[in-house]
């Protein structure tokens, strides 16, 4: 049973550009104080997202399709899998079928979350608490 707490420091992120979120929401999101708590038990992961805007808990099993809502209400469906020491997520937007891919990996003691949507890449970097 592994348990990790990560805190997002705003370094660089254009994640909100491709999600179609307006400038005001983008500026707010740069101060969303997002924290991730990731717990792993075998193939089952629990991710608690806590921010200024919401607190949710996502439970998923590797390779099993599940539904997820982004903070702006965009609905996604897809899976997470382990590829080496990377968590790789392959999702589709429910409204238009477009793919959103995500990678979570530990680089230099930080959790780096990389998203790709319609050819645009965005990163969020979380520091360990």
Beta strands, then each sheet from edge to edge (+ up, - down):
strand 1: 2-8
strand 2: 35-41
strand 3: 44-50
strand 4: 55-61
strand 5: 66-69
strand 6: 75-83
strand 7: 86-93
strand 8: 99-107
strand 9: 110-117
strand 10: 120-128
sheet 1: 4+ 3- 2+ 1- 10+ 9- 8+ 7- 6+ 5-
end
